[in-house]
Amino acid sequence: MTTEVAIYYCKMCFNAYTVEYANVRGFLSPIAVYPKDKKIANFSDEIKSLSPKFVEVYSQCLSADNASLDSLVGSGFRMALETLIKDFAAYLKPDIAEEIKKEASVSRLIDNEFREDDKEFGDIHRFAKRCWWLGNDETHYYKKYTIDERAELKNCLDIVVSEIERYLKKEYLIQKIQKK
């Protein structure tokens, strides 16, 4: 494997940028874009506190999407989902947090910890599963889904984030505001 570098000029923002490619038997794959325009996802303090790694991975996905690294974005959002789901499940069950974080099957974790028929967590289950399916599909050569997977994957992930954030805010307010 060798690497090759190309310099491009953006006609929209008038900035130059460099793309580094891996050359494997004549096929070029982008491996880095410079300067690195790091996108930072804007999440509530509740989400940042619950899962700083999720915020970091999600931000990296936005940067990859911005750099048109299409092959990495879907699997990155899938990793972001896994991180968030495990951190939230560990938050809900701190006595078994380490076991939850070591669980290899995210699908099983979603099924066991966020039941579809549960009034509180049903939407987390429904949208986390869809996010997981689409994220998995992004990693395969043959795609099962014909929709704009990346957009729908991000939409499903955003709903999961909103539902978790809503739960955390409700719990905070219930604990903070008591009848006097």
C-alpha positions as CSV (number, residue, x, y, z in Angstrom):
1,M,0.0,0.0,0.0
2,T,1.2,3.5,-0.9
3,T,-0.3,6.8,-0.1
4,E,-1.0,9.7,-2.5
5,V,-1.9,13.2,-1.8
6,A,-4.1,15.6,-3.8
7,I,-4.7,19.3,-3.2
8,Y,-8.1,20.7,-4.0
9,Y,-9.6,24.2,-4.1
10,C,-13.2,24.8,-2.9
11,K,-15.1,27.1,-5.3
12,M,-17.7,27.8,-2.5
13,C,-15.5,28.9,0.4
14,F,-12.3,29.6,-1.6
15,N,-10.2,27.4,0.8
16,A,-7.6,24.9,-0.2
17,Y,-7.6,21.4,1.4
18,T,-5.6,18.2,1.0
19,V,-6.9,14.7,0.8
20,E,-4.6,11.8,1.5
21,Y,-5.4,8.5,-0.2
22,A,-4.4,4.9,0.3
23,N,-3.4,3.3,-3.0
24,V,-4.1,-0.4,-2.7
25,R,-3.5,-2.1,-6.1
26,G,-4.6,0.9,-8.0
27,F,-7.7,1.7,-6.0
28,L,-7.7,5.0,-4.1
29,S,-9.5,5.3,-0.8
30,P,-9.5,8.6,1.2
31,I,-7.8,8.2,4.6
32,A,-7.4,11.8,5.7
33,V,-8.5,15.3,4.9
34,Y,-6.5,18.3,5.9
35,P,-6.9,20.8,7.5
36,K,-9.2,18.9,9.8
37,D,-12.4,20.8,10.1
38,K,-13.7,19.2,13.3
39,K,-17.4,19.4,13.7
40,I,-18.7,19.5,17.3
41,A,-22.2,18.2,17.9
42,N,-24.4,20.4,20.0
43,F,-26.0,18.3,22.7
44,S,-27.6,19.2,26.0
45,D,-25.6,19.0,29.3
46,E,-27.6,15.9,30.2
47,I,-26.4,14.0,27.2
48,K,-22.8,15.4,27.5
49,S,-22.7,14.2,31.1
50,L,-24.3,10.8,30.5
51,S,-22.1,9.9,27.6
52,P,-19.1,12.1,26.6
53,K,-17.8,9.3,24.4
54,F,-21.1,9.4,22.4
55,V,-20.7,13.1,21.8
56,E,-17.1,12.6,20.6
57,V,-18.1,9.7,18.3
58,Y,-21.1,11.6,16.9
59,S,-18.9,14.7,16.3
60,Q,-16.4,12.6,14.4
61,C,-19.3,11.3,12.3
62,L,-20.3,14.8,11.4
63,S,-16.7,15.6,10.5
64,A,-16.5,12.5,8.3
65,D,-19.8,13.4,6.7
66,N,-18.6,16.9,6.1
67,A,-15.4,15.5,4.5
68,S,-17.5,13.2,2.2
69,L,-16.1,10.1,3.8
70,D,-19.3,8.3,3.0
71,S,-18.1,4.8,3.7
72,L,-17.3,5.7,7.3
73,V,-20.4,7.8,8.4
74,G,-23.0,5.0,8.7
75,S,-20.8,2.7,10.7
76,G,-19.7,5.6,12.8
77,F,-23.3,6.5,13.7
78,R,-23.9,2.9,14.6
79,M,-21.0,3.1,17.0
80,A,-22.4,6.3,18.4
81,L,-25.7,4.5,19.0
82,E,-24.0,1.6,20.7
83,T,-22.1,4.0,23.0
84,L,-25.2,6.0,24.0
85,I,-27.4,2.9,24.5
86,K,-24.8,1.2,26.7
87,D,-24.1,4.4,28.8
88,F,-27.8,5.0,29.3
89,A,-28.5,1.4,30.3
90,A,-25.6,1.5,32.7
91,Y,-27.0,4.8,34.1
92,L,-30.4,3.1,34.7
93,K,-28.8,0.0,36.3
94,P,-25.5,1.1,38.0
95,D,-25.2,-2.2,39.9
96,I,-24.6,-4.1,36.6
97,A,-23.1,-1.2,34.6
98,E,-19.9,-3.1,33.8
99,E,-21.8,-6.1,32.5
100,I,-23.9,-3.9,30.3
101,K,-20.9,-2.1,28.8
102,K,-19.3,-5.5,28.0
103,E,-22.5,-6.9,26.3
104,A,-21.4,-7.8,22.8
105,S,-24.9,-7.8,21.3
106,V,-26.3,-4.3,21.1
107,S,-29.5,-5.6,19.6
108,R,-30.0,-7.9,22.6
109,L,-29.3,-5.1,25.0
110,I,-31.9,-2.9,23.3
111,D,-34.4,-5.8,23.5
112,N,-33.7,-6.5,27.2
113,E,-33.3,-3.1,28.6
114,F,-35.7,-1.0,26.5
115,R,-38.8,-3.1,25.9
116,E,-40.9,-2.1,23.0
117,D,-44.1,-2.4,25.1
118,D,-42.7,-0.3,27.9
119,K,-44.5,3.1,28.2
120,E,-41.3,4.9,29.2
121,F,-38.8,3.3,26.8
122,G,-40.9,2.0,23.9
123,D,-39.8,4.7,21.5
124,I,-36.1,4.3,22.5
125,H,-36.5,0.6,21.6
126,R,-38.3,1.2,18.3
127,F,-35.9,3.9,17.0
128,A,-32.7,2.3,18.4
129,K,-33.6,-0.9,16.6
130,R,-34.1,0.9,13.3
131,C,-30.9,2.9,13.8
132,W,-29.1,-0.4,14.5
133,W,-30.5,-2.1,11.4
134,L,-29.6,0.8,9.1
135,G,-26.2,1.2,10.7
136,N,-25.5,-2.5,10.2
137,D,-26.7,-2.2,6.6
138,E,-24.2,0.6,6.0
139,T,-21.3,-1.9,6.8
140,H,-22.3,-4.5,4.2
141,Y,-21.5,-4.8,0.6
142,Y,-25.0,-5.6,-0.4
143,K,-27.6,-3.2,1.0
144,K,-31.0,-4.4,2.1
145,Y,-32.5,-1.0,2.5
146,T,-33.1,1.3,-0.5
147,I,-34.0,4.5,1.4
148,D,-31.5,7.3,2.0
149,E,-30.0,5.3,4.9
150,R,-27.6,7.8,6.2
151,A,-30.3,10.5,6.6
152,E,-32.8,8.1,8.2
153,L,-30.1,6.6,10.4
154,K,-29.3,10.0,11.7
155,N,-33.0,10.8,12.2
156,C,-33.5,7.7,14.2
157,L,-30.5,8.4,16.3
158,D,-31.7,11.9,16.9
159,I,-35.0,10.6,18.2
160,V,-33.2,8.2,20.5
161,V,-31.1,11.1,21.8
162,S,-34.3,13.2,22.3
163,E,-36.1,10.4,24.2
164,I,-33.1,9.8,26.5
165,E,-32.7,13.5,27.1
166,R,-36.5,13.8,27.9
167,Y,-36.2,11.0,30.4
168,L,-33.2,12.6,32.1
169,K,-34.8,16.0,32.3
170,K,-38.0,14.5,33.8
171,E,-36.1,12.5,36.4
172,Y,-34.1,15.6,37.3
173,L,-37.2,17.8,37.7
174,I,-39.1,15.1,39.7
175,Q,-36.2,14.9,42.1
176,K,-35.6,18.6,42.3
177,I,-39.2,19.8,42.7
178,Q,-41.0,18.3,45.7
179,K,-44.2,19.4,47.4
180,K,-43.6,21.5,50.4
